[in-house]
């Protein structure tokens, strides 16, 4: 699963452009939702990992949130 993602991204490395103006025109005409679509496709490719990744991300978020609050001195204080 991960090998497919890694090799797919390596095969899409930018190539040397012979006509920079044409490349710029093509980049402008690409859909603005292309990055969102690429993110969604990568997320769907990792669907088998969701039961592991989602709790891990929630735990990392909570731990980081608590550390930031402690660093600011906001542990149990109300303003």
Buried (B, 14 or more C-beta within 10 A) or exposed (E): EEEEEEEEEEEEEEEEEEEEEEEEEEEEEEEEEEEEEEEEEEEEBEEEEEEEEEEEEEEEEEEEEEEEEEEEEEEEEEE
